[in-house]
Amino acid sequence: MNKLIKILTAVLVVMFPVGLFLMLAGDTWKQYLWTTNIFLALQAAVTFIYLMGASEKKSAGIIAFTILILAFVIELVGVKTGLPFGSYSYTKMLEPALFGVPLAITLSWFTIAVNAYLVARFFLSGSKKIFILVVSAVIILAIDFLLEPFASSINGYWVWNTGKIPVQNYISWFVTGIVFAYLLDRFILWNRNIFLNMNFIAIPAVILLINVLQFAAVNIYFGYIIITLIGLAMLAASVLFSFKIRTNES
């Protein structure tokens, strides 16, 4: 299993700079947008395999399935009613889709939620649970700040019906992040020794870092600087907070 994770992660690491180069090199990148599905599926696969190896498999499998279903339902309600994120609709860029919700989006929710929690849990291991949940949600929210211009304005994966991102979108991302982090924290039987191993954090950190660097670089290149800086500042704040808490408790 470790070998498989390393191989799939290596593929992601190779795909990342290639995709980034294509997006920054000219208009030809639009014909390769279909590879987004492959990229997101690979990230989800690595995350799932890693999750199963870091915890008791039955509880991990149930919660992984629960997060995927909840993510799909939340998105389905969102595109049909405008709640909780605001009024938006997906384009055909990320097909296949089910009832108007791209399957890749549910995989993306799963990937971001799990890896954000793992990173927060690692740095705040032994801290109050509320700190872990909040930091997880802040990381998820920060990634949304980076994701919005990249996915909506630049790549056109979805369209906000009002033409701009509503504040409720960010509030809903934070709340959803709290819920997913709670499920991961409360119902999965973790191998506690993994949170004491520095090597443990490598894969989750790499997956998050790939997304952050890709979103930030492309956003800045296309002129979405302020929203990108907000997202990066939130990530920096969550890291600094985690180190401060960990230092005070050590």
C-alpha positions in Angstrom: 0.0 0.0 0.0 2.8 2.4 0.8 4.4 1.7 -2.6 1.1 2.4 -4.3 0.7 5.7 -2.5 4.2 6.8 -3.4 3.6 5.9 -7.1 0.3 7.8 -7.3 1.8 10.8 -5.4 4.7 10.9 -7.8 2.3 11.0 -10.7 0.5 14.0 -9.0 3.8 15.7 -8.4 4.7 15.3 -12.1 1.2 16.4 -13.3 1.3 19.5 -11.2 4.2 21.5 -12.8 3.1 20.3 -16.3 -0.4 21.5 -15.8 0.8 24.8 -14.3 3.2 25.4 -17.2 0.4 24.8 -19.7 -1.9 27.3 -17.9 0.8 29.9 -17.8 2.1 29.4 -21.3 -0.8 30.5 -23.4 -4.4 29.6 -24.5 -3.7 26.0 -25.4 -4.3 24.9 -21.8 -8.1 25.1 -22.3 -8.0 21.9 -24.5 -6.5 20.0 -21.5 -9.1 20.9 -18.9 -10.5 17.4 -19.1 -7.4 16.2 -17.2 -8.8 18.0 -14.1 -11.0 14.9 -13.5 -8.0 12.6 -13.6 -6.0 14.9 -11.3 -8.8 15.2 -8.7 -9.5 11.4 -8.9 -5.8 10.7 -8.3 -5.8 13.0 -5.3 -8.9 11.4 -3.9 -7.4 7.9 -4.4 -4.2 8.8 -2.6 -6.2 10.3 0.2 -8.5 7.3 0.6 -5.6 4.8 0.5 -3.7 6.9 3.1 -6.8 7.2 5.3 -7.4 3.5 5.3 -3.7 2.8 6.3 -3.7 5.4 9.1 -6.8 4.1 10.9 -9.2 1.2 11.5 -10.5 0.4 8.0 -14.2 -0.1 8.8 -14.6 3.2 10.6 -12.5 5.0 7.9 -14.5 3.4 5.1 -17.8 4.4 6.6 -16.8 8.0 7.3 -15.2 8.4 3.8 -18.4 7.2 2.3 -20.4 9.5 4.5 -18.3 12.5 3.6 -18.7 11.7 -0.1 -22.5 11.4 0.2 -22.8 14.5 2.3 -20.7 16.5 -0.1 -22.8 15.4 -3.0 -26.1 16.1 -1.2 -24.9 19.6 -0.1 -23.8 20.4 -3.7 -27.1 19.0 -5.1 -29.1 21.1 -2.8 -26.9 24.0 -3.6 -27.4 23.9 -7.4 -31.1 23.3 -7.0 -31.9 25.9 -4.3 -29.0 28.2 -3.9 -28.5 27.1 -0.3 -26.2 27.0 1.5 -23.5 28.5 -0.7 -25.5 30.9 -2.9 -27.0 30.7 -6.3 -24.7 29.0 -8.8 -24.6 26.3 -11.5 -21.9 24.0 -12.9 -20.9 24.1 -16.5 -20.1 21.0 -18.6 -16.3 21.4 -18.0 -16.2 18.8 -15.2 -18.4 16.0 -16.6 -19.4 13.3 -15.8 -22.1 14.8 -13.5 -25.0 13.4 -11.6 -28.1 15.7 -11.4 -26.0 18.7 -12.3 -23.2 18.0 -9.7 -19.8 16.9 -11.2 -18.6 13.8 -9.5 -15.1 15.3 -9.4 -16.5 18.0 -7.0 -17.5 15.4 -4.4 -14.0 13.9 -4.7 -12.4 17.3 -4.2 -14.4 17.9 -1.0 -13.3 14.6 0.3 -9.6 15.3 -0.5 -9.5 18.7 1.0 -11.5 17.8 4.1 -9.4 14.8 5.0 -6.0 16.3 4.3 -6.9 19.5 6.1 -7.9 17.5 9.2 -4.8 15.3 9.1 -2.5 18.4 8.9 -4.4 20.1 11.7 -4.5 17.0 13.8 -0.8 16.4 13.4 0.3 19.9 14.5 -2.3 20.1 17.2 -2.1 16.5 18.5 -2.8 16.6 22.2 -4.6 20.0 22.0 -8.2 20.7 22.6 -10.5 19.1 20.0 -12.1 22.5 19.2 -8.7 23.8 18.1 -8.3 20.9 15.7 -11.8 21.4 14.2 -11.4 25.1 13.8 -8.0 25.0 12.2 -9.2 22.2 9.9 -12.1 24.4 8.8 -9.9 27.5 8.4 -7.6 25.5 6.1 -10.6 24.4 4.1 -11.9 27.9 3.9 -8.5 29.3 2.9 -8.4 26.8 0.0 -11.9 28.0 -1.1 -10.6 31.6 -1.3 -7.8 30.3 -3.6 -10.1 28.0 -5.5 -12.9 30.4 -6.4 -11.1 32.5 -9.0 -9.1 29.5 -10.3 -12.2 27.3 -10.8 -14.9 29.8 -11.5 -13.5 32.9 -13.1 -10.5 31.4 -14.9 -11.5 27.8 -15.8 -15.3 28.2 -15.8 -16.1 25.1 -13.9 -19.1 26.8 -12.3 -20.9 30.2 -12.6 -22.3 32.4 -9.9 -25.7 33.5 -11.0 -25.3 37.0 -9.5 -21.9 37.4 -11.1 -20.0 37.6 -7.8 -19.2 35.3 -4.9 -21.7 35.8 -2.0 -20.5 36.0 1.6 -22.6 33.1 2.5 -20.4 30.9 0.4 -17.5 31.4 2.7 -19.6 31.0 5.8 -21.0 27.8 4.5 -17.5 26.4 3.5 -16.3 27.1 7.1 -19.4 25.4 8.7 -19.1 22.4 6.3 -15.4 22.2 7.1 -16.3 22.0 10.8 -18.8 19.2 10.2 -16.4 17.1 8.1 -13.6 17.6 10.6 -15.9 16.5 13.4 -16.9 13.3 11.6 -13.2 12.5 11.0 -12.3 13.3 14.6 -15.2 11.7 16.4 -16.0 8.5 14.4 -12.7 7.2 13.0 -10.5 5.0 15.1 -7.1 6.5 14.4 -3.7 4.8 14.8 -2.5 7.4 17.3 1.2 6.6 16.7 1.0 8.1 13.3 0.5 11.6 14.8 3.8 11.3 16.5 5.7 10.5 13.3 7.1 13.4 11.2 6.9 11.3 8.1 3.2 10.9 8.6 2.5 14.5 7.5 4.3 14.3 4.2 1.6 13.0 1.9 -1.3 15.2 3.3 1.0 18.2 3.2 2.1 17.5 -0.4 -1.5 17.2 -1.6 -2.5 20.4 0.1 0.6 22.2 -1.1 0.1 21.1 -4.7 -3.4 22.6 -4.7 -2.3 25.8 -2.9 0.6 26.5 -5.2 -1.4 25.8 -8.3 -4.3 27.9 -7.4 -2.2 30.8 -6.1 0.2 30.9 -9.1 -2.6 30.8 -11.7 -4.7 33.3 -9.8 -1.9 35.8 -9.5 -1.0 35.3 -13.2 -4.5 36.2 -14.2 -4.7 39.2 -11.8 -6.7 37.8 -8.9 -4.3 39.0 -6.3 -6.3 40.3 -3.4 -8.5 37.2 -2.9 -5.3 35.0 -3.3 -3.5 37.0 -0.6 -6.5 36.6 1.7 -6.4 32.8 1.2 -2.6 32.6 1.8 -2.9 34.9 4.9 -5.5 32.5 6.4 -3.3 29.5 5.8 -0.3 31.3 7.3 -2.4 32.3 10.3 -3.6 28.7 10.8 0.0 27.5 10.7 1.2 30.2 13.2 -1.7 29.5 15.5 -1.0 25.8 15.5 2.7 26.3 16.2 1.9 28.7 19.0 -0.5 26.2 20.7 1.9 23.3 20.2 4.8 25.3 21.7 2.7 26.4 24.7 1.6 22.9 25.4 5.1 21.3 25.0 
